[in-house]
Amino acid sequence: MLPSPIPDKRDIAASIAAVDDATTRLSAVVDTVRDGGPDAFTAPSLLPEWSIGHIVTHLARNADGFRNLLIWARTGAETPMYPSEESRDRDIEAGARRSAAELAALPAEY
């Protein structure tokens, strides 16, 4: 297991900085993939049956899911991470078919 990038998980500022750093690194990787051409996101990933586009979409939808959980924690209004596993899977499949420009823009949304 890798060591935590946050020595004290109760340090909110350090946690936010770690998330910002991870987002910056993810954006750089996605930019590198985008620079590979219009078909770069359709290339296979190391995960069986998933393209690079599936991975990028999964990360974006996962961020949406965590936002839902934070809303639930803040308001008490039940807001599941995903409406259902089937919905999650459909969203990832649909997102993986987006254009390279659309996929490359996903990390910038966050």
Secondary structure, DSSP 4 states (H G I P E B T S, - for coil): -PPPS-S-TT-HHHHHHHHHHHHHHHHHHHHHHHTT-TTGGGSB-SSTT-BHHHHHHHHHHHHHHHHHHHHHHHH-----SSS-HHHHHHHHHHHHTS-HHHHHHGGGG-
